Amino acid sequence: MALPTVAFIGRPNVGKSTIFNRIAGDRISIVEDTPGVTRDRIYSHGEWLATKFAMIDTGGIQISDAPFSTQIKNQAEIAIDEADVIVFIVSGKEGLTADDEQVAKILYRSDKPVVLAVNKVDNPESREDIYEFYSLGFGDPMPISGVHGLGLGDLLDKVVEKFPKNEGTPENDDIRFSIIGRPNVGKSSLVNAILGEDRVIVSNIAGTTRDAIDTRFEADGMKFTMVDTAGIRKRGKVYENTERYSVMRAMKAIDQSDVILFVMNAEEGIREQDKKVAGYAHEAGKAIITVVNKWDTLKKTNHTQQDFETLIRNEFQYMAYSPIIFVSAVTKQRIEKLPALIKQVYDNHEKRVQSSALNDVIMDAVSVHPTPTVNGKRLRIYYATQVKSGPPTFVVFVNNPDLMHFSYVRFLENQIRDNFDFTGTPIKIIKRSRK
């Protein structure tokens, strides 16, 4: 099921990014006391009382003709369109402004649930500053302080209450996979080739796909649900840069998927946007297959495929586990191999390893490559166990986690991969003190 989405909306410099970062638990958005710093939407995840949700931080909406103000307004309107709940942030320190009222008019038209938060209420004396915001018409203003974290729990309680109730497609046992990539890499053509029929409109204009389309099908006795991610959508007078918008659609599809088909265009090679999209899938812990489409269009030598694969491995070193397949949606070259490959990486993503077999591998690894000594103290590994799958996650119990350097964690990961087939899936190793 799709995660509910929260958008943080407001005029510039009311503290949206500070609140976003505190809820996300990291400094993801740039925080600077200058209006207009956050020009594009920034995405992350949050969790409150076991409820997970996606978050969008936006640039501030303002009336003036300041640089980027039109683009910022358009970005925010698209975030509003994607959101299930909107947190409208105003500043108790500056009070109600004409820009706040302009934002309110935009939110009235959205017909989305709105929670009004008055930020920069840093002490009890300033709570009286919230009353003028009742005039905006969004119910009780909630006093908060993004800097000090005051009132955020009450704010999130109210936000979670307004989330939609588990609506949508019921859960099933299908393997759910998404096809992601930059616009015009051939995602829709690939959908048609996999299904063997024209189910999605295809053209050579980047951004033809306007919405994500879920399609259930069977292949080789296996059941799948496929999501074709959208490239661009137009709503009213809001126009969006194709590549930026495709990232947002891909993120939402990734969150709902078990396996990701990361599609590249063989004609265009690797672009910076490819790295952003693939990086998000990797960080989300999903199984990933790298699909190089339009392979039929290249003039080839005996080394073309090997050279292209080497280039991918060099540019996507963090995804060394991802199998690479070269296909053509037009000629159907190697398309028939995709269902079995999706099933293989899905099984590896959900795989569980017996603790006894895992510890045999770990102890053999330690005997071959003894644990390091740091400042006269040697790392001791006691035992390891798998604590979850999807992706496979292992906890290694040691005498002191600080003695376990990243390079030794990578060594253990390689040993685990050498002994168990985890093709297509990231694995996570957590170091923990036995105490």
Secondary structure, 3 states (H helix, E strand, C coil): CCCCEEEEECCCCCCHHHHHHHHHCCCCCCCCCCCCCCCCCEEEEEEECCEEEEEEECCCCCCCCCCCHHHHHHHHHHHHHHCCEEEEEEECCCCCCHHHHHHHHHHHHHCCCEEEEEECCCCHHHHHHHHHHHHHCCCCCEECECCCCECHHHHHHHHHHCCCCCCCCCCCCCEEEEEECCCCCCHHHHHHHHHCCCCCCCCCCCCCCCCCEEEEEEECCEEEEEEECCCCCCECCECCCHHHHHHHHHHHHHHCCCEEEEEEECCCCCCHHHHHHHHHHHHCCCEEEEEEECHHHCCCCCCHHHHHHHHHHHHCHHHCCCCEEECECCCCECHHHHHHHHHHHHHHHCCCCCHHHHHHHHHHHHHHCCCCEECCEECCEEEEEEEECCCCEEEEEECCHHHCCHHHHHHHHHHHHHHCCCCCCCCEEEEEECC
